[in-house]
């Protein structure tokens, strides 16, 4: 029995500059662990440059559901005009539960309104695996922390 690819989407308005938010995710992911060290423990670059380029590989140590987990990702798509970054998880704790896992972050700017959209596309290993709502909540909380940092 094959389980279908599912999608979870969440949007959040931020008051800080959408370009600045995108640039932090794109060029300074290592700063995120300093801004929200209670959620992101560490970011290591394995392949590629410090900034995010297509094909670059990073691993993240996160606190998820009270436990430290690791996710290694490869960048599959970058569109600076759309402020979009798509990553594929290639190693780590998430792949114990999901056959495939992709995370896309997109920022839409309209004047003073900046909408951050997080999209998770995933295929569960079995029907008992929960949808990644708590991981999406983590992404939203990291977004809020980055926003607060930039508003200071």
Secondary structure as the mmCIF struct_conf table of DSSP 4:
data_model
#
loop_
_struct_conf.conf_type_id
_struct_conf.id
_struct_conf.beg_label_comp_id
_struct_conf.beg_label_asym_id
_struct_conf.beg_label_seq_id
_struct_conf.end_label_comp_id
_struct_conf.end_label_asym_id
_struct_conf.end_label_seq_id
HELX_LH_PP_P HELX_LH_PP_P1 UNK A 2 UNK A 5
STRN STRN1 UNK A 6 UNK A 14
BEND BEND1 UNK A 15 UNK A 16
HELX_RH_AL_P HELX_RH_AL_P1 UNK A 18 UNK A 27
HELX_RH_AL_P HELX_RH_AL_P2 UNK A 29 UNK A 35
TURN_TY1_P TURN_TY1_P1 UNK A 36 UNK A 39
STRN STRN2 UNK A 40 UNK A 47
BEND BEND2 UNK A 48 UNK A 48
BEND BEND3 UNK A 50 UNK A 51
TURN_TY1_P TURN_TY1_P2 UNK A 54 UNK A 55
STRN STRN3 UNK A 57 UNK A 64
TURN_TY1_P TURN_TY1_P3 UNK A 65 UNK A 66
STRN STRN4 UNK A 67 UNK A 79
TURN_TY1_P TURN_TY1_P4 UNK A 80 UNK A 83
STRN STRN5 UNK A 84 UNK A 92
HELX_RH_3T_P HELX_RH_3T_P1 UNK A 93 UNK A 96
TURN_TY1_P TURN_TY1_P5 UNK A 97 UNK A 97
STRN STRN6 UNK A 98 UNK A 110
TURN_TY1_P TURN_TY1_P6 UNK A 111 UNK A 112
STRN STRN7 UNK A 113 UNK A 124
BEND BEND4 UNK A 125 UNK A 126
TURN_TY1_P TURN_TY1_P7 UNK A 127 UNK A 128
BEND BEND5 UNK A 129 UNK A 129
HELX_LH_PP_P HELX_LH_PP_P2 UNK A 130 UNK A 131
BEND BEND6 UNK A 132 UNK A 132
HELX_RH_AL_P HELX_RH_AL_P3 UNK A 133 UNK A 151
#
